[in-house]
Amino acid sequence: MTVTDHVEADRDLEAFRRRVRAFLDEHAPQPAPRRDDGAGGPVGASPLAPAGEDAVARAQRFQALLFDAGLAGITWPVEYGGRGLSQAHQRVFNEEVAGREVPTGIYTIGHGMCGPTILEHGTEEQKQRYIRPMLRGEEIWCQLFSEPGAGSDVASLQSRAVRDGDEYVLSGQKVWTSGAHYCHYGIVIARTDPDQPKHRGISMFIVDMKAPGVTVRPLRQITGGSNFNEVFFDDVRIPADHLVGGLNEGWRASITMLMNERVAIGAGGAGRNRGTGGVTPYVRAARERGLDRDPVIRQGLAELYTRQQIQGYIGMRVREAVRTGRAPGPEGSVAKLFGAQLARFASDLGMRIAGTAGVAWEPGDQGAERWSMAVLSAPGSAIAGGTNEIQRNIIGERVLGLPKDPQVDRDVPFRDLKVGTQRSDG
């Protein structure tokens, strides 16, 4: 690229920045509420959890405006409704949206996980049908992987999909499904050949969450929210053309989705906001309580700032890998693990600053309640998107070159295994 090309690109980015800023000034003029938990999200509530139907409708209206303004799917292919712009444009958008209250959290799974998976493994018909409405916010998506007996070991799943003419009949149960209660579609994995080893007999499908036989039941969390759900499939019929990535090729597509999930969690929405503003609520709270001169608290604040900066750099590296066309790899696990540790560190520091106000507080003291909610929410970040232990295994094997754990069941037919809740031949 010549100097002239760089100048033109810079001019284009500045013009794009002005357009983004003008859009946000009109449709999201207020700064985001001061509810930072130090992990890039609001305290006490998942960014995926709208307050109710009105919140979902508000999110859909905003996403439609974003799409119509040419600011959704910035780097996604033009032929499917995206803008086909560079990661530099996406970075500009992220910088401008930081600090604004934008109701886009419910699209994290669709845009960060489901969409990229369909783009990589889906058929042309699936891309044409689903990507544009997904980007415009008309259809909200969820991920259906975990089961009561298949969490960290997802390949032990027991949900079954049996071919019946031009359809598959899906039966089974999923759990910890974020946002299932308001989603239109989901990506589900199920066992289609129990005679193959557990990683080879799995297929991936697009499922209509409103189809007959789908039952969604919210789960109450320790924070008092109920964003997670258990989902039951009772002989749900799925058209054969909803198969993603080929029959019994679901594990390969699942790896793509899991890697994108770690990127979305560790280097995506939350990761992009870990700048200098992230430590500000902690500094403010320390000053209000006269702790800003306490050497231990000051050291904690300095470490929090440092960790936030490191998380930002990790996110930049991951997104740069994606920009160059490489599928997300173990970098996503590094980002996800570091982010989970950061969330725990930040919540612990917050409680040290809050003191007894983080344990008991007067009604209406939202500040104190947020510190407590941060502590209750932080452990979840060590589970969502794969546990910390799983991330360490991935890093150890794929980054450090350490030997893999023994896998004595690798070539054993699934129906012969005693895994998860399976105790007899299926």
Phi, psi and omega per residue, in radians:
M1 nan 2.275 -3.132
T2 -1.389 2.948 3.092
V3 -1.031 -0.713 3.122
T4 -1.062 -0.731 3.129
D5 -1.082 -0.725 3.131
H6 -1.099 -0.732 3.128
V7 -1.083 -0.762 3.125
E8 -1.115 -0.697 3.124
A9 -1.118 -0.732 3.116
D10 -1.092 -0.743 3.111
R11 -1.077 -0.746 3.134
D12 -1.087 -0.725 3.127
L13 -1.142 -0.676 3.119
E14 -1.175 -0.671 3.070
A15 -1.118 -0.715 3.107
F16 -1.113 -0.719 3.126
R17 -1.072 -0.749 3.135
R18 -1.099 -0.662 -3.139
R19 -1.184 -0.752 3.105
V20 -1.076 -0.791 -3.102
R21 -1.115 -0.703 3.119
A22 -1.117 -0.715 3.107
F23 -1.091 -0.800 -3.103
L24 -1.199 -0.639 3.102
D25 -1.072 -0.554 -3.132
E26 -1.451 -0.705 -2.973
H27 -1.904 -0.240 3.100
A28 -2.531 1.061 -2.990
P29 -1.274 -0.433 -3.048
Q30 -1.489 2.451 3.045
P31 -1.155 2.704 3.134
A32 -1.109 2.576 3.104
P33 -1.048 2.629 -3.140
R34 -1.340 1.390 -3.120
R35 -2.281 0.628 -3.076
D36 -1.308 2.250 3.103
D37 -1.695 0.133 -3.126
G38 1.467 -0.054 3.134
A39 -2.077 0.319 3.019
G40 1.526 0.169 -3.099
G41 -2.510 2.981 3.141
P42 -1.226 2.529 -3.117
V43 -1.327 2.417 2.979
G44 1.452 -0.017 3.133
A45 -2.662 2.463 3.073
S46 -1.252 2.489 3.088
P47 -1.129 -0.195 3.113
L48 -1.550 -0.076 -2.955
A49 -1.840 1.639 3.069
P50 -1.250 2.781 -3.079
A51 -1.233 -0.424 -3.117
G52 3.031 -2.875 -3.096
E53 -1.053 -0.637 3.137
D54 -1.110 -0.669 3.132
A55 -1.172 -0.675 3.097
V56 -1.127 -0.781 3.127
A57 -1.083 -0.688 3.114
R58 -1.109 -0.739 3.124
A59 -1.098 -0.700 -3.136
Q60 -1.183 -0.671 3.105
R61 -1.117 -0.765 -3.120
F62 -1.146 -0.761 -3.118
Q63 -1.120 -0.633 3.095
A64 -1.113 -0.744 3.094
L65 -1.100 -0.708 3.133
L66 -1.079 -0.787 -3.136
F67 -1.136 -0.816 -3.100
D68 -1.122 -0.433 3.105
A69 -1.501 0.010 3.138
G70 1.333 0.482 -3.079
L71 -2.069 0.273 3.060
A72 -1.991 2.544 -3.122
G73 1.036 0.797 -2.999
I74 -0.978 -0.714 -3.110
T75 -1.778 0.028 -3.090
W76 -1.374 2.736 -3.094
P77 -1.043 2.425 -3.100
V78 -1.095 -0.634 -3.064
E79 -1.141 -0.243 3.123
Y80 -1.989 0.255 3.085
G81 1.857 -0.082 3.118
G82 -1.425 -3.086 -3.112
R83 -1.777 -0.323 3.107
G84 1.166 0.456 -3.130
L85 -1.606 -3.120 -3.034
S86 -1.521 2.919 3.034
Q87 -1.119 -0.455 3.085
A88 -1.104 -0.676 3.080
H89 -1.149 -0.705 3.105
Q90 -1.094 -0.697 3.124
R91 -1.102 -0.715 3.091
V92 -1.060 -0.783 3.124
F93 -1.058 -0.796 -3.138
N94 -1.044 -0.702 -3.138
E95 -1.136 -0.697 -3.100
E96 -1.299 -0.559 -3.086
V97 -1.424 -0.347 3.131
A98 -1.034 2.283 -3.125
G99 1.564 -0.128 3.081
R100 -1.674 2.669 3.069
E101 -1.626 1.663 -3.141
V102 -1.997 2.263 -3.039
P103 -1.489 1.024 -3.077
T104 -1.912 0.064 -3.071
G105 -1.038 -0.555 -3.088
I106 -1.221 -0.172 3.127
Y107 -1.721 0.070 -3.104
T108 -1.003 -0.784 -3.097
I109 -1.251 -0.768 3.141
G110 -1.104 -0.880 -3.075
H111 -1.391 -0.511 -3.092
G112 -1.599 -0.366 -3.017
M113 -2.268 -1.004 -3.058
C114 -1.165 -0.835 -3.121
G115 -1.020 -0.930 3.117
P116 -1.016 -0.582 3.134
T117 -1.210 -0.741 3.099
I118 -1.143 -0.701 3.118
L119 -1.070 -0.594 -3.109
E120 -1.515 -0.644 -3.001
H121 -2.050 -0.202 -3.073
G122 -1.348 2.875 3.065
T123 -1.362 2.894 3.106
E124 -1.060 -0.683 3.128
E125 -1.114 -0.691 3.120
Q126 -1.154 -0.727 3.109
K127 -1.097 -0.772 -3.137
Q128 -1.144 -0.622 -3.079
R129 -1.365 -0.722 -2.895
Y130 -1.846 -0.495 -2.977
I131 -1.201 -0.806 -3.104
R132 -1.085 -0.871 3.100
P133 -1.088 -0.521 3.084
M134 -1.142 -0.806 -3.134
L135 -1.149 -0.625 -3.116
R136 -1.381 -0.140 3.094
G137 1.476 0.127 -3.133
E138 -1.247 -0.520 -3.127
E139 -2.215 2.193 -3.098
I140 -1.787 2.462 -3.002
W141 -2.103 2.697 3.040
C142 -2.339 2.965 -3.140
Q143 -2.008 2.300 -3.084
L144 -2.144 1.503 -3.113
F145 -1.995 -1.039 -2.999
S146 -1.130 2.584 3.083
E147 -2.337 2.914 3.122
P148 -0.965 -0.545 3.120
G149 -1.957 0.251 -3.099
A150 -2.568 1.513 3.117
G151 -1.842 -1.552 3.090
S152 -1.111 -0.614 3.077
D153 -1.659 1.296 -3.044
V154 -1.045 -0.577 -3.082
A155 -1.154 -0.140 3.081
S156 -1.482 0.159 -3.089
L157 -0.987 2.596 -3.094
Q158 -2.082 -0.063 3.038
S159 -1.008 2.418 -3.064
R160 -2.040 2.521 3.004
A161 -2.243 2.058 -3.072
V162 -1.979 2.297 -3.117
R163 -1.210 2.340 3.075
D164 -2.474 1.591 -3.089
G165 1.173 -2.139 -3.137
D166 -1.621 0.293 -3.110
E167 -2.391 2.842 2.926
Y168 -1.958 2.499 3.107
V169 -1.852 2.009 -3.038
L170 -1.758 2.280 3.079
S171 -2.397 2.454 3.114
G172 2.603 -2.980 -3.105
Q173 -2.384 2.415 3.017
K174 -2.073 2.798 -3.110
V175 -2.564 2.786 -3.103
W176 1.085 0.621 -3.125
T177 -1.515 1.877 -3.116
S178 -1.171 2.282 3.003
G179 1.252 0.151 -3.079
A180 -1.025 -0.485 -3.074
H181 -1.241 -0.261 3.092
Y182 -2.173 0.146 -3.085
C183 -1.538 2.634 3.097
H184 -1.603 -0.675 -3.125
Y185 -2.354 2.788 3.062
G186 -2.507 2.805 2.997
I187 -1.858 2.114 -3.059
V188 -2.114 2.536 3.011
I189 -2.001 2.468 -3.080
A190 -2.566 2.789 -3.132
R191 -1.464 2.188 3.141
T192 -1.963 -0.144 3.088
D193 -2.643 1.613 -3.120
P194 -1.232 -0.137 3.103
D195 -1.430 -0.217 3.077
Q196 -1.614 2.776 3.032
P197 -0.987 2.762 -2.898
K198 -1.036 -0.518 -3.135
H199 -1.459 -0.229 -2.990
R200 -1.846 -0.211 -3.091
G201 -1.870 0.533 -3.083
I202 -1.929 2.463 3.072
S203 -2.236 2.703 -3.129
M204 -1.939 2.423 -3.106
F205 -2.353 2.690 2.894
I206 -1.592 2.209 -3.108
V207 -2.138 2.405 3.062
D208 -1.365 2.025 -3.076
M209 -1.253 -0.142 3.098
K210 -1.833 0.139 -3.094
A211 -1.220 2.659 3.065
P212 -1.005 2.381 3.141
G213 1.687 -0.137 3.096
V214 -1.652 2.136 3.119
T215 -2.135 2.218 -3.122
V216 -1.999 2.208 3.131
R217 -2.206 2.033 3.138
P218 -1.118 2.622 3.090
L219 -1.985 2.314 3.135
R220 -1.389 2.286 -3.118
Q221 -1.716 2.923 -3.129
I222 -1.109 -0.425 3.121
T223 -1.368 -0.185 -3.078
G224 1.722 -0.230 3.109
G225 -1.407 3.038 3.124
S226 -2.538 0.991 -3.139
N227 -1.430 -0.480 3.118
F228 -1.463 2.733 -3.094
N229 -2.482 2.743 2.840
E230 -1.816 2.443 -3.056
V231 -2.189 2.262 -3.140
F232 -1.931 2.372 3.080
F233 -2.031 1.953 -3.134
D234 -1.963 1.642 3.135
D235 0.930 0.854 3.117
V236 -1.374 2.239 -3.100
R237 -1.610 2.182 -3.118
I238 -2.091 2.175 3.103
P239 -0.986 2.489 -3.093
A240 -1.051 -0.495 -3.131
D241 -1.372 0.078 3.024
H242 -1.570 0.037 3.080
L243 -1.210 2.298 -3.116
V244 -1.965 2.099 3.022
G245 1.526 0.065 3.070
G246 1.719 2.630 -3.135
L247 -1.111 2.289 3.135
N248 1.106 0.289 3.085
E249 -1.918 0.324 -3.052
G250 -1.179 -0.477 -3.120
W251 -1.180 -0.674 3.115
R252 -1.080 -0.774 3.099
A253 -1.178 -0.584 3.126
S254 -1.132 -0.689 3.107
I255 -1.045 -0.739 3.076
T256 -1.005 -0.790 -3.101
M257 -1.186 -0.714 3.141
L258 -1.133 -0.694 3.115
M259 -1.143 -0.704 3.095
N260 -1.173 -0.568 3.091
E261 -1.096 -0.766 -3.132
R262 -1.168 -0.605 3.071
V263 -1.160 -0.774 -3.117
A264 -1.085 -0.674 -3.124
I265 -1.364 -0.821 -2.996
G266 -1.564 -0.432 -3.051
A267 -2.363 0.098 -3.102
G268 -1.742 -2.084 -3.023
G269 -0.900 -0.927 -3.114
A270 -1.293 -0.682 -3.045
G271 -1.087 -0.499 -3.037
R272 -1.330 -0.213 -3.063
N273 -1.802 0.273 -3.086
R274 -1.548 1.121 3.140
G275 -1.859 -2.765 -3.078
T276 -1.138 -0.461 -3.128
G277 -1.192 -0.337 -3.069
G278 -1.134 -0.493 -3.102
V279 -1.600 -0.194 -3.044
T280 -0.985 -0.811 -3.136
P281 -1.050 -0.550 3.139
Y282 -1.264 -0.728 3.087
V283 -1.100 -0.777 -3.138
R284 -1.057 -0.795 -3.127
A285 -1.127 -0.681 3.118
A286 -1.098 -0.732 3.125
R287 -1.134 -0.723 -3.132
E288 -1.074 -0.524 -3.103
R289 -1.742 0.133 3.118
G290 1.211 0.439 -3.098
L291 -1.820 0.061 -3.074
D292 -1.224 -0.185 3.073
R293 -1.813 -0.052 3.110
D294 -1.227 2.126 -3.042
P295 -1.079 -0.610 3.141
V296 -1.202 -0.776 3.123
I297 -1.138 -0.749 3.127
R298 -1.060 -0.702 3.093
Q299 -1.115 -0.691 3.105
G300 -1.109 -0.723 3.116
L301 -1.115 -0.726 3.124
A302 -1.125 -0.708 3.141
E303 -1.198 -0.663 3.101
L304 -1.064 -0.807 3.109
Y305 -1.028 -0.780 -3.114
T306 -1.091 -0.784 -3.130
R307 -1.120 -0.684 3.114
Q308 -1.101 -0.705 3.106
Q309 -1.121 -0.755 3.123
I310 -1.068 -0.745 3.119
Q311 -1.056 -0.671 3.095
G312 -1.098 -0.717 3.124
Y313 -1.181 -0.671 3.076
I314 -1.067 -0.766 3.121
G315 -1.065 -0.705 3.110
M316 -1.068 -0.710 -3.133
R317 -1.147 -0.740 3.141
V318 -1.113 -0.801 -3.108
R319 -1.175 -0.549 3.092
E320 -1.167 -0.663 3.085
A321 -1.073 -0.741 3.115
V322 -1.132 -0.690 -3.115
R323 -1.066 -0.624 -3.109
T324 -1.412 0.040 3.056
G325 1.704 -0.003 3.122
R326 -1.472 2.396 3.085
A327 -1.134 2.566 3.117
P328 -0.976 2.359 -3.122
G329 -2.129 -2.544 -3.100
P330 -1.121 -0.269 3.066
E331 -1.013 -0.613 3.112
G332 -1.100 -0.632 3.097
S333 -1.183 -0.666 3.091
V334 -1.088 -0.803 -3.130
A335 -1.117 -0.739 -3.104
K336 -1.167 -0.780 3.130
L337 -1.104 -0.784 -3.127
F338 -1.118 -0.686 3.129
G339 -1.121 -0.685 3.113
A340 -1.136 -0.712 3.115
Q341 -1.172 -0.647 3.114
L342 -1.124 -0.736 3.135
A343 -1.060 -0.726 -3.136
R344 -1.197 -0.746 3.124
F345 -1.073 -0.777 -3.093
A346 -1.132 -0.724 -3.131
S347 -1.180 -0.656 3.098
D348 -1.140 -0.725 3.099
L349 -1.107 -0.732 3.117
G350 -1.018 -0.711 3.131
M351 -1.209 -0.604 3.087
R352 -1.122 -0.635 3.114
I353 -1.270 -0.757 -3.084
A354 -1.216 -0.547 -3.124
G355 1.137 -2.424 -3.094
T356 -1.130 -0.392 3.130
A357 -1.154 -0.311 3.082
G358 -1.455 -0.115 -3.130
V359 -1.881 -0.727 3.127
A360 -2.510 2.402 -3.072
W361 -2.608 2.849 3.123
E362 -1.267 2.560 3.080
P363 -0.967 2.355 3.130
G364 1.604 -0.126 3.098
D365 -1.423 1.457 -3.058
Q366 -1.157 -0.551 -3.138
G367 -1.067 -0.828 3.132
A368 -1.150 -0.681 -3.139
E369 -1.089 -0.619 -3.125
R370 -1.158 -0.662 3.100
W371 -1.075 -0.747 -3.140
S372 -1.136 -0.741 3.135
M373 -1.121 -0.553 3.110
A374 -1.114 -0.718 3.125
V375 -1.145 -0.711 -3.133
L376 -1.219 -0.539 -3.087
S377 -1.444 -0.547 -2.991
A378 -1.000 -0.738 -3.119
P379 -1.041 -0.494 3.130
G380 -1.091 -0.501 -3.130
S381 -1.217 -0.311 3.087
A382 -1.490 -0.030 -3.128
I383 -2.027 -0.829 -3.078
A384 -1.003 2.345 3.121
G385 1.345 0.261 -3.093
G386 1.858 2.265 -3.062
T387 -1.125 2.836 3.084
N388 -1.013 -0.623 -3.127
E389 -1.142 -0.700 3.098
I390 -1.119 -0.746 3.132
Q391 -1.095 -0.685 3.114
R392 -1.130 -0.677 3.085
N393 -1.066 -0.787 -3.135
I394 -1.086 -0.800 -3.139
I395 -1.105 -0.745 3.141
G396 -1.070 -0.728 -3.080
E397 -1.386 -0.779 -2.954
R398 -1.681 -0.297 3.112
V399 -1.874 -0.848 -3.072
L400 -1.550 -0.217 3.116
G401 1.289 0.411 3.122
L402 -1.314 2.710 -3.137
P403 -1.144 2.578 3.136
K404 -1.293 2.719 3.019
D405 -1.093 2.567 3.090
P406 -1.027 2.411 3.134
Q407 -2.226 1.468 -3.065
V408 -1.274 -0.249 -3.100
D409 -1.767 0.177 -3.025
R410 -1.000 -0.693 -3.054
D411 -1.906 0.251 -3.139
V412 -1.595 2.299 3.083
P413 -0.946 2.452 -3.051
F414 -1.020 -0.685 -3.065
R415 -1.116 -0.281 3.138
D416 -1.637 -0.034 -3.090
L417 -1.577 2.634 2.979
K418 -1.917 1.504 -3.080
V419 -2.217 2.693 3.095
G420 0.933 -2.175 3.123
T421 -1.714 0.099 -3.125
Q422 -1.399 2.088 -3.112
R423 -2.211 -0.008 3.108
S424 -2.607 2.870 -3.128
D425 -1.007 2.352 3.104
G426 -1.661 nan nan
